[in-house]
């Protein structure tokens, strides 16, 4: 797995403009590849379990 860092303020401005709040960072989908994610939107909860 590879990681990168973007000190570029454009990322923060552009991504935050598309959401309700500020975006401080992001995580690529391949980082979650081995996990199953269940989201409870009304309660603002998320669970991660090992996938198949």
CHARMM-style PDB file with segment names, atoms N, HN, CA, C and O in Angstrom:
ATOM      1  N   UNK     1       0.848  -1.169   0.000  1.00  0.00      PROA
ATOM      2  CA  UNK     1       0.000   0.000   0.000  1.00  0.00      PROA
ATOM      3  C   UNK     1       0.897   1.236   0.000  1.00  0.00      PROA
ATOM      4  O   UNK     1       1.896   1.285   0.717  1.00  0.00      PROA
ATOM      5  N   UNK     2       0.538   2.225  -0.800  1.00  0.00      PROA
ATOM      6  HN  UNK     2      -0.273   2.185  -1.383  1.00  0.00      PROA
ATOM      7  CA  UNK     2       1.320   3.450  -0.906  1.00  0.00      PROA
ATOM      8  C   UNK     2       0.552   4.611  -0.303  1.00  0.00      PROA
ATOM      9  O   UNK     2      -0.678   4.645  -0.337  1.00  0.00      PROA
ATOM     10  N   UNK     3       1.281   5.547   0.241  1.00  0.00      PROA
ATOM     11  HN  UNK     3       2.280   5.520   0.268  1.00  0.00      PROA
ATOM     12  CA  UNK     3       0.683   6.754   0.799  1.00  0.00      PROA
ATOM     13  C   UNK     3       1.347   7.967   0.194  1.00  0.00      PROA
ATOM     14  O   UNK     3       2.521   7.931  -0.175  1.00  0.00      PROA
ATOM     15  N   UNK     4       0.604   9.018   0.097  1.00  0.00      PROA
ATOM     16  HN  UNK     4      -0.350   9.047   0.396  1.00  0.00      PROA
ATOM     17  CA  UNK     4       1.156  10.275  -0.392  1.00  0.00      PROA
ATOM     18  C   UNK     4       0.585  11.416   0.435  1.00  0.00      PROA
ATOM     19  O   UNK     4      -0.472  11.285   1.052  1.00  0.00      PROA
ATOM     20  N   UNK     5       1.278  12.504   0.437  1.00  0.00      PROA
ATOM     21  HN  UNK     5       2.136  12.610  -0.065  1.00  0.00      PROA
ATOM     22  CA  UNK     5       0.828  13.671   1.183  1.00  0.00      PROA
ATOM     23  C   UNK     5       0.757  14.847   0.222  1.00  0.00      PROA
ATOM     24  O   UNK     5       1.657  15.049  -0.594  1.00  0.00      PROA
ATOM     25  N   UNK     6      -0.313  15.617   0.322  1.00  0.00      PROA
ATOM     26  HN  UNK     6      -1.044  15.453   0.985  1.00  0.00      PROA
ATOM     27  CA  UNK     6      -0.461  16.792  -0.529  1.00  0.00      PROA
ATOM     28  C   UNK     6      -0.544  18.033   0.346  1.00  0.00      PROA
ATOM     29  O   UNK     6      -1.603  18.314   0.908  1.00  0.00      PROA
ATOM     30  N   UNK     7       0.531  18.772   0.473  1.00  0.00      PROA
ATOM     31  HN  UNK     7       1.391  18.544   0.016  1.00  0.00      PROA
ATOM     32  CA  UNK     7       0.486  19.995   1.257  1.00  0.00      PROA
ATOM     33  C   UNK     7      -0.245  21.119   0.520  1.00  0.00      PROA
ATOM     34  O   UNK     7      -0.435  22.207   1.064  1.00  0.00      PROA
ATOM     35  N   UNK     8      -0.648  20.848  -0.716  1.00  0.00      PROA
ATOM     36  HN  UNK     8      -0.493  19.964  -1.158  1.00  0.00      PROA
ATOM     37  CA  UNK     8      -1.292  21.829  -1.578  1.00  0.00      PROA
ATOM     38  C   UNK     8      -2.641  22.278  -1.009  1.00  0.00      PROA
ATOM     39  O   UNK     8      -3.531  21.451  -0.804  1.00  0.00      PROA
ATOM     40  N   UNK     9      -2.796  23.562  -0.755  1.00  0.00      PROA
ATOM     41  HN  UNK     9      -2.074  24.233  -0.921  1.00  0.00      PROA
ATOM     42  CA  UNK     9      -4.039  24.108  -0.202  1.00  0.00      PROA
ATOM     43  C   UNK     9      -5.208  23.970  -1.178  1.00  0.00      PROA
ATOM     44  O   UNK     9      -6.365  24.027  -0.761  1.00  0.00      PROA
ATOM     45  N   UNK    10      -4.924  23.789  -2.473  1.00  0.00      PROA
ATOM     46  HN  UNK    10      -3.984  23.743  -2.812  1.00  0.00      PROA
ATOM     47  CA  UNK    10      -6.009  23.628  -3.447  1.00  0.00      PROA
ATOM     48  C   UNK    10      -6.870  22.417  -3.132  1.00  0.00      PROA
ATOM     49  O   UNK    10      -8.084  22.451  -3.329  1.00  0.00      PROA
ATOM     50  N   UNK    11      -6.254  21.346  -2.645  1.00  0.00      PROA
ATOM     51  HN  UNK    11      -5.267  21.318  -2.485  1.00  0.00      PROA
ATOM     52  CA  UNK    11      -7.012  20.153  -2.306  1.00  0.00      PROA
ATOM     53  C   UNK    11      -8.047  20.493  -1.242  1.00  0.00      PROA
ATOM     54  O   UNK    11      -9.218  20.139  -1.376  1.00  0.00      PROA
ATOM     55  N   UNK    12      -7.624  21.171  -0.197  1.00  0.00      PROA
ATOM     56  HN  UNK    12      -6.673  21.459  -0.088  1.00  0.00      PROA
ATOM     57  CA  UNK    12      -8.531  21.540   0.892  1.00  0.00      PROA
ATOM     58  C   UNK    12      -9.650  22.440   0.386  1.00  0.00      PROA
ATOM     59  O   UNK    12     -10.814  22.222   0.721  1.00  0.00      PROA
ATOM     60  N   UNK    13      -9.321  23.436  -0.407  1.00  0.00      PROA
ATOM     61  HN  UNK    13      -8.375  23.614  -0.679  1.00  0.00      PROA
ATOM     62  CA  UNK    13     -10.345  24.361  -0.919  1.00  0.00      PROA
ATOM     63  C   UNK    13     -11.332  23.677  -1.858  1.00  0.00      PROA
ATOM     64  O   UNK    13     -12.544  23.828  -1.705  1.00  0.00      PROA
ATOM     65  N   UNK    14     -10.824  22.937  -2.815  1.00  0.00      PROA
ATOM     66  HN  UNK    14      -9.839  22.815  -2.940  1.00  0.00      PROA
ATOM     67  CA  UNK    14     -11.693  22.321  -3.825  1.00  0.00      PROA
ATOM     68  C   UNK    14     -12.581  21.251  -3.201  1.00  0.00      PROA
ATOM     69  O   UNK    14     -13.790  21.245  -3.432  1.00  0.00      PROA
ATOM     70  N   UNK    15     -12.003  20.349  -2.417  1.00  0.00      PROA
ATOM     71  HN  UNK    15     -11.020  20.354  -2.230  1.00  0.00      PROA
ATOM     72  CA  UNK    15     -12.798  19.276  -1.821  1.00  0.00      PROA
ATOM     73  C   UNK    15     -13.801  19.831  -0.817  1.00  0.00      PROA
ATOM     74  O   UNK    15     -14.939  19.364  -0.766  1.00  0.00      PROA
ATOM     75  N   UNK    16     -13.406  20.803  -0.029  1.00  0.00      PROA
ATOM     76  HN  UNK    16     -12.482  21.181  -0.070  1.00  0.00      PROA
ATOM     77  CA  UNK    16     -14.318  21.389   0.956  1.00  0.00      PROA
ATOM     78  C   UNK    16     -15.469  22.131   0.289  1.00  0.00      PROA
ATOM     79  O   UNK    16     -16.550  22.236   0.868  1.00  0.00      PROA
ATOM     80  N   UNK    17     -15.259  22.637  -0.896  1.00  0.00      PROA
ATOM     81  HN  UNK    17     -14.381  22.551  -1.366  1.00  0.00      PROA
ATOM     82  CA  UNK    17     -16.334  23.363  -1.597  1.00  0.00      PROA
ATOM     83  C   UNK    17     -17.454  22.414  -2.037  1.00  0.00      PROA
ATOM     84  O   UNK    17     -18.559  22.863  -2.339  1.00  0.00      PROA
ATOM     85  N   UNK    18     -17.177  21.105  -2.075  1.00  0.00      PROA
ATOM     86  HN  UNK    18     -16.279  20.740  -1.830  1.00  0.00      PROA
ATOM     87  CA  UNK    18     -18.174  20.128  -2.508  1.00  0.00      PROA
ATOM     88  C   UNK    18     -18.835  19.404  -1.336  1.00  0.00      PROA
ATOM     89  O   UNK    18     -19.619  18.479  -1.552  1.00  0.00      PROA
ATOM     90  N   UNK    19     -18.538  19.803  -0.112  1.00  0.00      PROA
ATOM     91  HN  UNK    19     -17.902  20.554   0.063  1.00  0.00      PROA
ATOM     92  CA  UNK    19     -19.095  19.146   1.070  1.00  0.00      PROA
ATOM     93  C   UNK    19     -19.665  20.179   2.030  1.00  0.00      PROA
ATOM     94  O   UNK    19     -19.460  21.382   1.864  1.00  0.00      PROA
ATOM     95  N   UNK    20     -20.382  19.691   3.037  1.00  0.00      PROA
ATOM     96  HN  UNK    20     -20.548  18.714   3.172  1.00  0.00      PROA
ATOM     97  CA  UNK    20     -20.971  20.585   4.041  1.00  0.00      PROA
ATOM     98  C   UNK    20     -19.947  21.168   4.995  1.00  0.00      PROA
ATOM     99  O   UNK    20     -20.191  22.216   5.594  1.00  0.00      PROA
ATOM    100  N   UNK    21     -18.826  20.525   5.147  1.00  0.00      PROA
ATOM    101  HN  UNK    21     -18.627  19.674   4.661  1.00  0.00      PROA
ATOM    102  CA  UNK    21     -17.818  20.973   6.102  1.00  0.00      PROA
ATOM    103  C   UNK    21     -16.436  20.878   5.502  1.00  0.00      PROA
ATOM    104  O   UNK    21     -16.280  20.428   4.367  1.00  0.00      PROA
ATOM    105  N   UNK    22     -15.442  21.291   6.242  1.00  0.00      PROA
ATOM    106  HN  UNK    22     -15.569  21.657   7.164  1.00  0.00      PROA
ATOM    107  CA  UNK    22     -14.075  21.240   5.723  1.00  0.00      PROA
ATOM    108  C   UNK    22     -13.572  19.806   5.584  1.00  0.00      PROA
ATOM    109  O   UNK    22     -13.896  18.938   6.395  1.00  0.00      PROA
ATOM    110  N   UNK    23     -12.788  19.577   4.561  1.00  0.00      PROA
ATOM    111  HN  UNK    23     -12.525  20.281   3.902  1.00  0.00      PROA
ATOM    112  CA  UNK    23     -12.150  18.280   4.330  1.00  0.00      PROA
ATOM    113  C   UNK    23     -10.692  18.424   4.748  1.00  0.00      PROA
ATOM    114  O   UNK    23      -9.976  19.279   4.226  1.00  0.00      PROA
ATOM    115  N   UNK    24     -10.259  17.604   5.673  1.00  0.00      PROA
ATOM    116  HN  UNK    24     -10.841  16.909   6.096  1.00  0.00      PROA
ATOM    117  CA  UNK    24      -8.882  17.681   6.165  1.00  0.00      PROA
ATOM    118  C   UNK    24      -7.971  16.671   5.495  1.00  0.00      PROA
ATOM    119  O   UNK    24      -6.750  16.766   5.617  1.00  0.00      PROA
ATOM    120  N   UNK    25      -8.542  15.704   4.788  1.00  0.00      PROA
ATOM    121  HN  UNK    25      -9.534  15.627   4.689  1.00  0.00      PROA
ATOM    122  CA  UNK    25      -7.726  14.697   4.123  1.00  0.00      PROA
ATOM    123  C   UNK    25      -8.609  13.694   3.421  1.00  0.00      PROA
ATOM    124  O   UNK    25      -9.833  13.822   3.437  1.00  0.00      PROA
ATOM    125  N   UNK    26      -8.014  12.718   2.817  1.00  0.00      PROA
ATOM    126  HN  UNK    26      -7.020  12.614   2.804  1.00  0.00      PROA
ATOM    127  CA  UNK    26      -8.787  11.694   2.124  1.00  0.00      PROA
ATOM    128  C   UNK    26      -8.053  10.363   2.224  1.00  0.00      PROA
ATOM    129  O   UNK    26      -6.865  10.310   2.543  1.00  0.00      PROA
ATOM    130  N   UNK    27      -8.775   9.312   1.949  1.00  0.00      PROA
ATOM    131  HN  UNK    27      -9.740   9.355   1.690  1.00  0.00      PROA
ATOM    132  CA  UNK    27      -8.234   7.962   1.996  1.00  0.00      PROA
ATOM    133  C   UNK    27      -8.678   7.244   0.737  1.00  0.00      PROA
ATOM    134  O   UNK    27      -9.867   7.219   0.418  1.00  0.00      PROA
ATOM    135  N   UNK    28      -7.753   6.674   0.037  1.00  0.00      PROA
ATOM    136  HN  UNK    28      -6.788   6.693   0.296  1.00  0.00      PROA
ATOM    137  CA  UNK    28      -8.056   5.972  -1.205  1.00  0.00      PROA
ATOM    138  C   UNK    28      -8.855   4.708  -0.934  1.00  0.00      PROA
ATOM    139  O   UNK    28      -8.690   4.075   0.109  1.00  0.00      PROA
ATOM    140  N   UNK    29      -9.705   4.346  -1.855  1.00  0.00      PROA
ATOM    141  HN  UNK    29      -9.839   4.860  -2.702  1.00  0.00      PROA
ATOM    142  CA  UNK    29     -10.534   3.152  -1.715  1.00  0.00      PROA
ATOM    143  C   UNK    29      -9.737   1.876  -1.564  1.00  0.00      PROA
ATOM    144  O   UNK    29     -10.188   0.951  -0.890  1.00  0.00      PROA
ATOM    145  N   UNK    30      -8.558   1.797  -2.174  1.00  0.00      PROA
ATOM    146  HN  UNK    30      -8.191   2.549  -2.722  1.00  0.00      PROA
ATOM    147  CA  UNK    30      -7.779   0.565  -2.057  1.00  0.00      PROA
ATOM    148  C   UNK    30      -7.266   0.352  -0.637  1.00  0.00      PROA
ATOM    149  O   UNK    30      -6.894  -0.769  -0.290  1.00  0.00      PROA
ATOM    150  N   UNK    31      -7.235   1.391   0.193  1.00  0.00      PROA
ATOM    151  HN  UNK    31      -7.538   2.301  -0.089  1.00  0.00      PROA
ATOM    152  CA  UNK    31      -6.834   1.236   1.597  1.00  0.00      PROA
ATOM    153  C   UNK    31      -7.900   0.468   2.373  1.00  0.00      PROA
ATOM    154  O   UNK    31      -7.610  -0.122   3.414  1.00  0.00      PROA
ATOM    155  N   UNK    32      -9.125   0.474   1.870  1.00  0.00      PROA
ATOM    156  HN  UNK    32      -9.361   0.952   1.024  1.00  0.00      PROA
ATOM    157  CA  UNK    32     -10.241  -0.211   2.528  1.00  0.00      PROA
ATOM    158  C   UNK    32     -10.585  -1.542   1.852  1.00  0.00      PROA
ATOM    159  O   UNK    32     -11.598  -2.164   2.170  1.00  0.00      PROA
ATOM    160  N   UNK    33      -9.750  -1.960   0.936  1.00  0.00      PROA
ATOM    161  HN  UNK    33      -8.927  -1.454   0.677  1.00  0.00      PROA
ATOM    162  CA  UNK    33     -10.028  -3.116   0.082  1.00  0.00      PROA
ATOM    163  C   UNK    33     -10.436  -4.373   0.846  1.00  0.00      PROA
ATOM    164  O   UNK    33     -11.338  -5.082   0.399  1.00  0.00      PROA
ATOM    165  N   UNK    34      -9.816  -4.669   1.963  1.00  0.00      PROA
ATOM    166  HN  UNK    34      -9.083  -4.094   2.326  1.00  0.00      PROA
ATOM    167  CA  UNK    34     -10.115  -5.901   2.683  1.00  0.00      PROA
ATOM    168  C   UNK    34     -11.207  -5.746   3.730  1.00  0.00      PROA
ATOM    169  O   UNK    34     -11.410  -6.643   4.548  1.00  0.00      PROA
ATOM    170  N   UNK    35     -11.906  -4.630   3.716  1.00  0.00      PROA
ATOM    171  HN  UNK    35     -11.741  -3.901   3.051  1.00  0.00      PROA
ATOM    172  CA  UNK    35     -12.912  -4.363   4.739  1.00  0.00      PROA
ATOM    173  C   UNK    35     -14.308  -4.241   4.161  1.00  0.00      PROA
ATOM    174  O   UNK    35     -14.491  -3.861   3.004  1.00  0.00      PROA
ATOM    175  N   UNK    36     -15.281  -4.568   4.981  1.00  0.00      PROA
ATOM    176  HN  UNK    36     -15.133  -4.877   5.921  1.00  0.00      PROA
ATOM    177  CA  UNK    36     -16.688  -4.338   4.652  1.00  0.00      PROA
ATOM    178  C   UNK    36     -17.145  -3.179   5.528  1.00  0.00      PROA
ATOM    179  O   UNK    36     -16.983  -3.212   6.748  1.00  0.00      PROA
ATOM    180  N   UNK    37     -17.712  -2.165   4.906  1.00  0.00      PROA
ATOM    181  HN  UNK    37     -17.844  -2.138   3.915  1.00  0.00      PROA
ATOM    182  CA  UNK    37     -18.139  -0.981   5.635  1.00  0.00      PROA
ATOM    183  C   UNK    37     -19.658  -0.907   5.667  1.00  0.00      PROA
ATOM    184  O   UNK    37     -20.319  -1.020   4.635  1.00  0.00      PROA
ATOM    185  N   UNK    38     -20.203  -0.717   6.865  1.00  0.00      PROA
ATOM    186  HN  UNK    38     -19.666  -0.626   7.703  1.00  0.00      PROA
ATOM    187  CA  UNK    38     -21.640  -0.531   7.044  1.00  0.00      PROA
ATOM    188  C   UNK    38     -21.834   0.865   7.619  1.00  0.00      PROA
ATOM    189  O   UNK    38     -21.224   1.219   8.627  1.00  0.00      PROA
ATOM    190  N   UNK    39     -22.680   1.651   6.976  1.00  0.00      PROA
ATOM    191  HN  UNK    39     -23.176   1.363   6.157  1.00  0.00      PROA
ATOM    192  CA  UNK    39     -22.891   3.039   7.408  1.00  0.00      PROA
ATOM    193  C   UNK    39     -24.330   3.221   7.862  1.00  0.00      PROA
ATOM    194  O   UNK    39     -25.270   2.836   7.168  1.00  0.00      PROA
ATOM    195  N   UNK    40     -24.484   3.809   9.030  1.00  0.00      PROA
ATOM    196  HN  UNK    40     -23.720   4.122   9.595  1.00  0.00      PROA
ATOM    197  CA  UNK    40     -25.787   4.191   9.572  1.00  0.00      PROA
ATOM    198  C   UNK    40     -25.850   5.720   9.469  1.00  0.00      PROA
ATOM    199  O   UNK    40     -25.433   6.432  10.382  1.00  0.00      PROA
ATOM    200  N   UNK    41     -26.373   6.204   8.354  1.00  0.00      PROA
ATOM    201  HN  UNK    41     -26.712   5.626   7.612  1.00  0.00      PROA
ATOM    202  CA  UNK    41     -26.401   7.646   8.109  1.00  0.00      PROA
ATOM    203  C   UNK    41     -27.203   8.423   9.153  1.00  0.00      PROA
ATOM    204  O   UNK    41     -26.712   9.445   9.632  1.00  0.00      PROA
ATOM    205  N   UNK    42     -28.413   7.991   9.531  1.00  0.00      PROA
ATOM    206  HN  UNK    42     -28.811   7.161   9.141  1.00  0.00      PROA
ATOM    207  CA  UNK    42     -29.168   8.775  10.517  1.00  0.00      PROA
ATOM    208  C   UNK    42     -28.443   8.962  11.851  1.00  0.00      PROA
ATOM    209  O   UNK    42     -28.568  10.007  12.490  1.00  0.00      PROA
ATOM    210  N   UNK    43     -27.684   7.944  12.267  1.00  0.00      PROA
ATOM    211  HN  UNK    43     -27.581   7.095  11.748  1.00  0.00      PROA
ATOM    212  CA  UNK    43     -26.969   8.033  13.552  1.00  0.00      PROA
ATOM    213  C   UNK    43     -25.520   8.483  13.393  1.00  0.00      PROA
ATOM    214  O   UNK    43     -24.800   8.623  14.382  1.00  0.00      PROA
ATOM    215  N   UNK    44     -25.091   8.709  12.154  1.00  0.00      PROA
ATOM    216  HN  UNK    44     -25.676   8.595  11.351  1.00  0.00      PROA
ATOM    217  CA  UNK    44     -23.717   9.135  11.857  1.00  0.00      PROA
ATOM    218  C   UNK    44     -22.693   8.142  12.421  1.00  0.00      PROA
ATOM    219  O   UNK    44     -21.728   8.537  13.074  1.00  0.00      PROA
ATOM    220  N   UNK    45     -22.920   6.840  12.157  1.00  0.00      PROA
ATOM    221  HN  UNK    45     -23.704   6.519  11.626  1.00  0.00      PROA
ATOM    222  CA  UNK    45     -22.020   5.791  12.618  1.00  0.00      PROA
ATOM    223  C   UNK    45     -21.533   4.960  11.442  1.00  0.00      PROA
ATOM    224  O   UNK    45     -22.218   4.841  10.426  1.00  0.00      PROA
ATOM    225  N   UNK    46     -20.349   4.389  11.590  1.00  0.00      PROA
ATOM    226  HN  UNK    46     -19.793   4.486  12.415  1.00  0.00      PROA
ATOM    227  CA  UNK    46     -19.829   3.472  10.574  1.00  0.00      PROA
ATOM    228  C   UNK    46     -19.122   2.325  11.268  1.00  0.00      PROA
ATOM    229  O   UNK    46     -18.449   2.522  12.279  1.00  0.00      PROA
ATOM    230  N   UNK    47     -19.275   1.116  10.720  1.00  0.00      PROA
ATOM    231  HN  UNK    47     -19.821   0.956   9.898  1.00  0.00      PROA
ATOM    232  CA  UNK    47     -18.628  -0.073  11.232  1.00  0.00      PROA
ATOM    233  C   UNK    47     -17.760  -0.662  10.125  1.00  0.00      PROA
ATOM    234  O   UNK    47     -18.149  -0.687   8.958  1.00  0.00      PROA
ATOM    235  N   UNK    48     -16.598  -1.127  10.507  1.00  0.00      PROA
ATOM    236  HN  UNK    48     -16.282  -1.107  11.455  1.00  0.00      PROA
ATOM    237  CA  UNK    48     -15.695  -1.788   9.579  1.00  0.00      PROA
ATOM    238  C   UNK    48     -15.429  -3.197  10.074  1.00  0.00      PROA
ATOM    239  O   UNK    48     -15.010  -3.396  11.214  1.00  0.00      PROA
ATOM    240  N   UNK    49     -15.675  -4.176   9.210  1.00  0.00      PROA
ATOM    241  HN  UNK    49     -16.015  -4.014   8.283  1.00  0.00      PROA
ATOM    242  CA  UNK    49     -15.392  -5.569   9.532  1.00  0.00      PROA
ATOM    243  C   UNK    49     -14.561  -6.159   8.402  1.00  0.00      PROA
ATOM    244  O   UNK    49     -14.551  -5.639   7.285  1.00  0.00      PROA
ATOM    245  N   UNK    50     -13.880  -7.227   8.699  1.00  0.00      PROA
ATOM    246  HN  UNK    50     -13.888  -7.648   9.606  1.00  0.00      PROA
ATOM    247  CA  UNK    50     -13.083  -7.869   7.652  1.00  0.00      PROA
ATOM    248  C   UNK    50     -13.991  -8.431   6.580  1.00  0.00      PROA
ATOM    249  O   UNK    50     -14.988  -9.090   6.877  1.00  0.00      PROA
ATOM    250  N   UNK    51     -13.642  -8.168   5.334  1.00  0.00      PROA
ATOM    251  HN  UNK    51     -12.832  -7.633   5.093  1.00  0.00      PROA
ATOM    252  CA  UNK    51     -14.413  -8.690   4.205  1.00  0.00      PROA
ATOM    253  C   UNK    51     -14.054 -10.125   3.933  1.00  0.00      PROA
ATOM    254  O   UNK    51     -13.340 -10.760   4.708  1.00  0.00      PROA
ATOM    255  N   UNK    52     -14.557 -10.636   2.817  1.00  0.00      PROA
ATOM    256  HN  UNK    52     -15.137 -10.119   2.187  1.00  0.00      PROA
ATOM    257  CA  UNK    52     -14.294 -12.032   2.454  1.00  0.00      PROA
ATOM    258  C   UNK    52     -12.878 -12.216   2.009  1.00  0.00      PROA
ATOM    259  OT1 UNK    52     -12.480 -13.329   1.665  1.00  0.00      PROA
TER     260      UNK     52
END
